């Protein structure tokens, strides 16, 4: 026997206390998964069924996206295999969302049969679950306890429960949506805080190594990544310049070719790349960090670009909270973060370049000063000394020659002192940090040599 009434709005008079009791339990939950499980258990208990299932519709509402069961043990579930998609009798409620009660499910004209390992099922009762006036899924009960068929009273009770379930699911979805929205807002606020820190670093810190370390640590925390690596362009390749998290040994400092890498794809397109993509996975393993033993289940590779100039990439791998896959929100946050990070890195690089230029300019000025001193003082003094000795020698007078020699010795001592002072200025500072005994010995030898020259 099969019954499909045109309306199921009958009062839930037969099992009203039971329905109200389970409804309170269902409505008391705000977690969607718990609500679904509670609805399933309540339906089975209310109608006295051996097996119960809740089929959740997909977005098209033409098939089942999920199939939650109770009464079937885990070993049987594994033996059955893949869950149903909504064909046969189960699909009848998808096509026509009204209650369906059947004495023997195998006798229904749309019966599709059971897969191997499926437990035998006879009596069947199914009702739709509507949420906010739209089909959400269906409740399915089979095998009335004690044998026999499900009754009209069971049907009315289950319809009543389904109405309460629709309200509870709607509330839980709204609450879950608010929770998700709150989490997104919190993550966004955290991201803003991180970007403020990076902005402060730009204004208060210009050391490139410190900024790269800060970017790696803050970026990893922002998207809850197992690790975050910064790769900067060096000539025609990429170099790992900073990293945070769980990393292979000696990863920082490694270089790899830019050509064919997932980093090149990110810089070429200007958009984030995901390791979930098969081609990007191959690039990562063959040309990127995978070559150095870096294993990742999922990852985001985000370009670092400042005013159209590519600097490198951020590589975040394996989300820890709810991962390993990163969410679309994570991708947006890391892209925004990369903009601030690129500004910080470019600023620090510019400062480092300017400091290097200034050091080179200062070195050139110092060398020019040394050249002037050697020319204006030492060389001119030696030239004057040569002229004086030559004149004394030509005079033929012994007293004149002796006087010229005494003056020459004094002039040489002055020039030697000037050369010593200049040599001290030219001496690398690192030599002064060597052990005292070596410095003393060398100094003694140097002094002895200078004294010999002076004499």
C-alpha positions as a printed Julia matrix, in Angstrom:
455×3 Matrix{Float64}:
   0.0    0.0     0.0
   1.2    3.49   -0.81
  -0.3    6.7     0.52
   0.44  10.2    -0.66
  -2.15  12.65    0.68
  -2.54  15.91   -1.08
  -2.19  17.78    2.19
  -0.39  17.02    5.43
  -1.69  19.89    7.5
  -3.53  17.65    9.92
  -3.06  18.48   13.59
  -0.36  16.66   15.44
  -2.94  15.51   17.98
  -1.88  11.84   18.17
   1.62  12.44   19.52
   1.45  16.08   20.59
   3.41  15.7    23.86
   6.14  13.74   22.1
   6.38  16.26   19.27
   6.6   19.2    21.66
   9.25  17.42   23.71
  11.55  16.73   20.77
  10.81  20.18   19.32
  12.13  21.82   22.47
  15.31  19.76   22.15
  15.68  20.7    18.49
  15.0   24.4    19.01
  17.41  24.54   21.92
  20.41  24.11   19.6
  22.07  26.84   17.56
  24.8   24.77   15.95
  23.56  23.64   12.52
  25.26  20.24   12.58
  23.85  19.46   16.01
  20.4   20.57   14.9
  20.49  18.21   11.9
  21.64  15.31   14.06
  19.02  16.08   16.72
  16.27  16.26   14.08
  17.33  12.88   12.73
  17.41  11.19   16.12
  14.1   12.78   17.14
  12.37  11.62   13.95
  13.53   8.04   14.46
  12.42   8.07   18.1
   9.09   9.79   17.43
   7.87   7.34   14.76
   9.58   4.24   16.14
  11.79   3.56   13.12
  14.86   1.38   12.96
  16.59   3.53   10.39
  16.41   7.28    9.72
  18.13   9.56    7.24
  18.18  13.25    6.42
  18.92  14.17    2.83
  20.1   17.76    2.32
  19.48  19.2    -1.15
  22.21  20.73   -3.28
  22.01  24.3    -4.58
  20.04  23.25   -7.65
  17.54  21.38   -5.43
  17.5   18.51   -7.88
  19.81  16.11   -6.01
  21.16  15.37   -2.58
  24.36  17.1    -1.47
  24.5   15.31    1.9
  22.96  12.15    3.34
  23.06  11.84    7.13
  21.96   8.55    8.67
  21.32   6.96   12.04
  20.73   3.28   12.84
  23.37   2.08   10.34
  26.71   1.13   11.9
  30.02   2.27   10.48
  31.04  -1.09    9.0
  27.72  -1.39    7.15
  28.06   2.19    5.91
  31.49   1.41    4.49
  30.18  -1.74    2.83
  27.32   0.19    1.19
  29.77   2.66   -0.33
  28.89   6.08   -1.7
  25.77   7.77   -0.26
  22.69   8.1    -2.51
  22.34  11.14   -4.73
  18.55  11.21   -4.8
  17.28   8.69   -7.35
  14.43   6.21   -6.96
  12.01   6.63   -4.07
  14.31   9.17   -2.4
  14.14  11.33   -5.5
  10.34  11.2    -5.47
  10.27  13.64   -2.55
  12.74  15.89   -4.36
  10.45  16.05   -7.41
   7.28  16.37   -5.34
   7.98  17.69   -1.8
   4.9   16.2    -0.08
   4.75  13.36    2.49
   5.14   9.83    1.11
   4.19   6.67    3.06
   4.8    3.21    1.55
   4.08  -0.25    3.0
   7.04  -1.81    1.14
   9.58   0.48   -0.49
  10.58  -2.21   -2.98
   7.04  -2.23   -4.42
   7.07   1.48   -5.29
   7.12   2.05   -9.08
  10.18   4.31   -8.74
  12.09   1.92   -6.51
  15.72   1.83   -7.6
  16.82  -1.14   -5.51
  19.55  -1.34   -2.87
  23.31  -1.66   -3.36
  25.23  -4.71   -2.16
  25.64  -4.81    1.61
  22.6   -2.6     2.2
  20.37  -3.84    5.09
  16.86  -4.93    4.06
  14.23  -2.21    4.35
  10.48  -2.55    3.99
   8.15   0.14    5.32
   8.98   3.7     4.37
   7.92   7.19    5.44
   9.31  10.4     4.01
   8.45  14.05    4.58
  10.01  17.24    3.21
  11.79  19.78    5.4
  11.1   23.36    4.37
  13.23  26.29    5.57
  11.93  29.83    5.09
   9.42  28.51    2.56
  12.05  26.78    0.41
  12.89  23.04    0.2
  15.9   22.24    2.37
  15.85  18.44    2.32
  13.84  15.39    3.31
  13.41  13.15    6.32
  13.36   9.42    5.48
  12.28   6.66    7.9
  12.33   2.92    7.2
  11.57  -0.31    9.07
   8.82   0.42   11.58
   9.78  -1.19   14.88
   7.75  -4.28   15.63
   7.02  -4.78   11.94
   4.07  -3.43   10.02
   3.65  -0.08    8.36
   4.05   3.51    9.44
   0.69   4.96   10.38
  -1.11   8.14    9.49
  -0.4    9.3    13.06
   3.34   8.71   12.47
   3.08  10.79    9.32
   1.32  13.67   11.08
   3.84  13.6    13.93
   6.76  13.6    11.49
   5.25  16.48    9.5
   4.95  18.45   12.72
   8.54  17.67   13.64
   9.68  18.7    10.15
   8.01  22.09   10.64
   9.83  22.62   13.92
  13.02  21.37   12.29
  12.69  23.95    9.5
  12.46  26.73   12.08
  15.41  25.35   14.06
  17.54  24.94   10.92
  16.7   28.48    9.83
  17.71  29.84   13.25
  20.88  27.78   13.3
  21.84  28.88    9.78
  21.24  32.52   10.68
  23.27  32.11   13.86
  26.04  30.29   11.97
  26.01  33.07    9.41
  26.35  35.66   12.16
  29.16  33.63   13.73
  30.92  33.37   10.39
  30.41  37.09    9.78
  31.78  37.85   13.23
  34.81  35.66   12.55
  35.37  37.42    9.22
  35.12  40.81   10.94
  37.56  39.69   13.62
  39.97  38.44   10.99
  39.63  41.71    9.11
  40.27  43.72   12.27
  43.31  41.54   12.99
  44.49  42.17    9.43
  44.12  45.91    9.88
  46.12  45.68   13.09
  48.86  43.76   11.31
  48.94  46.31    8.49
  49.18  49.15   11.03
  52.19  47.37   12.54
  53.76  47.09    9.1
  53.05  50.79    8.49
  54.73  51.67   11.78
  57.67  49.54   10.75
  57.97  51.56    7.56
  58.16  54.78    9.53
  60.28  53.57   12.43
  62.46  50.79   10.98
  64.42  50.66    7.75
  66.52  47.56    8.36
  65.51  45.16    5.58
  66.24  41.98    7.55
  64.08  43.08   10.49
  61.21  44.12    8.22
  61.3   40.81    6.34
  61.18  38.9     9.63
  58.25  41.02   10.8
  56.38  40.46    7.53
  56.91  36.69    7.67
  55.69  36.37   11.27
  52.7   38.7    10.94
  51.63  37.25    7.6
  51.72  33.71    8.96
  49.61  34.72   11.98
  47.13  36.6     9.8
  46.01  33.53    7.83
  46.86  30.91   10.48
  49.41  29.24    8.19
  51.74  26.41    9.18
  54.53  28.39    7.53
  55.04  31.55    5.49
  58.03  32.13    3.23
  59.18  35.33    1.52
  60.93  34.96   -1.84
  62.48  38.06   -3.44
  63.69  38.45   -6.99
  67.47  38.24   -7.42
  68.65  38.63  -11.02
  66.73  35.93  -12.95
  65.71  33.91   -9.91
  64.02  33.94   -6.51
  65.77  33.76   -3.16
  64.25  32.73    0.17
  65.07  35.78    2.31
  62.85  35.19    5.36
  60.45  32.59    6.74
  58.36  31.76    9.81
  56.8   28.53   11.08
  57.61  24.88   10.43
  60.42  24.89    7.87
  63.0   22.52    6.39
  66.55  23.06    7.67
  68.64  25.79    6.01
  65.78  26.97    3.79
  66.57  30.68    4.13
  69.18  31.68    1.57
  68.18  29.05   -0.99
  67.78  30.23   -4.57
  65.68  28.89   -7.41
  65.02  29.83  -11.0
  62.12  32.19  -11.66
  61.34  30.57  -15.01
  58.64  27.92  -14.72
  57.95  28.58  -11.02
  54.58  29.22   -9.42
  56.07  32.53   -8.23
  56.52  33.56  -11.84
  52.85  32.75  -12.51
  51.81  34.94   -9.57
  54.0   37.85  -10.67
  52.98  37.53  -14.33
  49.24  37.52  -13.61
  49.37  39.81  -10.59
  46.99  37.48   -8.73
  47.28  34.84   -6.0
  47.97  31.27   -7.08
  46.77  28.15   -5.23
  48.62  24.88   -4.81
  45.29  23.1    -5.22
  45.72  23.73   -8.94
  47.46  20.74  -10.54
  49.78  22.86  -12.7
  50.81  25.04   -9.75
  51.49  21.93   -7.69
  53.87  20.67  -10.4
  55.58  24.08  -10.56
  55.97  24.1    -6.77
  57.51  20.63   -6.67
  59.73  20.89   -9.77
  60.9   24.52   -9.68
  60.0   25.87   -6.25
  60.25  25.1    -2.54
  59.29  21.47   -3.1
  62.83  20.88   -4.4
  64.17  21.6    -0.91
  61.94  19.13    0.94
  59.15  21.61    1.64
  55.94  19.54    1.74
  52.58  21.34    1.57
  49.02  20.06    1.33
  47.69  23.45    0.22
  49.08  26.91   -0.23
  48.66  30.49   -1.38
  51.33  32.24   -3.45
  50.69  36.0    -3.44
  52.73  38.53   -5.5
  54.68  41.36   -3.86
  54.4   44.33   -6.22
  55.2   47.99   -5.5
  54.14  50.65   -8.03
  54.07  48.05  -10.78
  57.56  46.76   -9.93
  57.61  43.03   -9.03
  59.62  42.35   -5.87
  58.85  38.71   -5.11
  56.12  36.55   -3.55
  54.64  35.49   -0.22
  54.14  31.73    0.07
  51.69  30.61    2.81
  51.16  26.86    3.26
  48.63  24.68    5.12
  46.01  26.55    7.13
  46.09  25.31   10.74
  42.58  26.3    11.87
  39.99  24.5     9.74
  42.62  23.74    7.11
  44.69  22.81    5.31
  42.81  24.67    2.55
  42.81  28.46    2.74
  39.52  30.3     2.37
  38.62  33.03   -0.1
  38.74  35.45    2.85
  42.31  34.32    3.6
  43.25  35.02    0.01
  41.78  38.54    0.12
  43.49  39.31    3.43
  46.88  38.03    2.3
  46.64  40.04   -0.94
  45.86  43.21    1.03
  48.66  42.39    3.47
  51.07  41.84    0.58
  50.4   45.39   -0.62
  51.56  46.84    2.71
  54.42  44.36    2.91
  55.63  45.3    -0.6
  55.68  48.96    0.43
  57.73  48.13    3.53
  60.17  45.93    1.62
  60.61  48.41   -1.22
  61.17  51.26    1.24
  63.77  49.25    3.15
  65.47  48.23   -0.09
  65.56  51.88   -1.22
  67.04  52.93    2.12
  69.65  50.17    1.91
  70.54  51.22   -1.64
  70.79  54.87   -0.58
  72.98  53.97    2.38
  75.23  51.95    0.11
  75.43  54.89   -2.3
  76.27  57.23    0.56
  78.95  54.84    1.84
  80.49  54.65   -1.63
  80.37  58.45   -1.96
  81.93  58.87    1.48
  84.64  56.38    0.52
  85.38  58.32   -2.64
  85.61  61.56   -0.68
  87.92  59.94    1.86
  90.18  58.56   -0.86
  90.32  62.02   -2.43
  91.34  63.48    0.95
  94.07  60.86    1.37
  95.34  61.64   -2.13
  95.45  65.38   -1.32
  97.29  64.77    1.94
  99.84  62.51    0.28
 100.34  65.02   -2.5
 100.19  68.27   -0.54
 102.15  67.17    2.51
 104.24  64.06    2.03
 105.17  64.26   -1.62
 105.76  68.02   -1.6
 107.85  67.68    1.58
 109.96  64.95    0.0
 110.4   67.05   -3.15
 111.56  70.03   -1.08
 113.93  67.72    0.81
 115.45  66.49   -2.44
 116.01  70.06   -3.65
 117.66  71.08   -0.34
 120.02  68.09   -0.29
 120.93  68.65   -3.91
 121.77  72.29   -3.28
 123.91  71.43   -0.23
 125.77  68.78   -2.19
 126.56  71.23   -5.0
 127.86  73.83   -2.58
 130.83  71.58   -1.6
 130.85  73.0     1.97
 130.86  70.36    4.69
 129.01  72.47    7.24
 126.26  73.29    4.71
 125.89  69.61    3.84
 125.74  68.58    7.53
 123.06  71.18    8.23
 121.04  70.0     5.22
 121.26  66.39    6.43
 120.06  67.35    9.93
 117.11  69.24    8.41
 116.4   66.29    6.12
 116.25  63.89    9.09
 113.78  66.18   10.85
 111.66  66.48    7.72
 111.68  62.67    7.27
 110.51  62.18   10.87
 107.64  64.57   10.23
 106.67  62.78    7.02
 106.92  59.35    8.69
 104.57  60.56   11.46
 102.1   61.78    8.85
 102.26  58.44    7.05
 101.69  56.57   10.32
  98.58  58.64   11.03
  97.25  57.99    7.54
  97.96  54.25    7.82
  96.08  54.17   11.13
  93.04  55.72    9.45
  93.24  53.2     6.63
  93.64  50.23    8.98
  90.42  48.02    8.94
  88.59  48.09   12.27
  88.33  44.28   12.3
  92.1   44.04   12.84
  91.71  45.83   16.16
  89.38  43.08   17.42
  92.0   40.31   17.09
  93.65  38.75   20.19
  95.85  41.14   22.14
  99.04  39.05   21.93
  98.91  38.94   18.12
  98.21  42.66   17.95
 101.11  43.43   20.33
 103.57  41.27   18.42
 102.6   42.79   15.1
 102.62  46.25   16.61
 106.09  45.67   18.03
 107.37  44.55   14.67
 105.71  47.53   12.99
 107.16  49.97   15.54
 110.61  48.45   15.15
 110.4   48.84   11.4
 109.23  52.48   11.68
 112.01  53.26   14.13
 114.54  51.8    11.68
 113.06  53.97    8.92
 113.2   56.99   11.24
 116.85  56.42   12.0
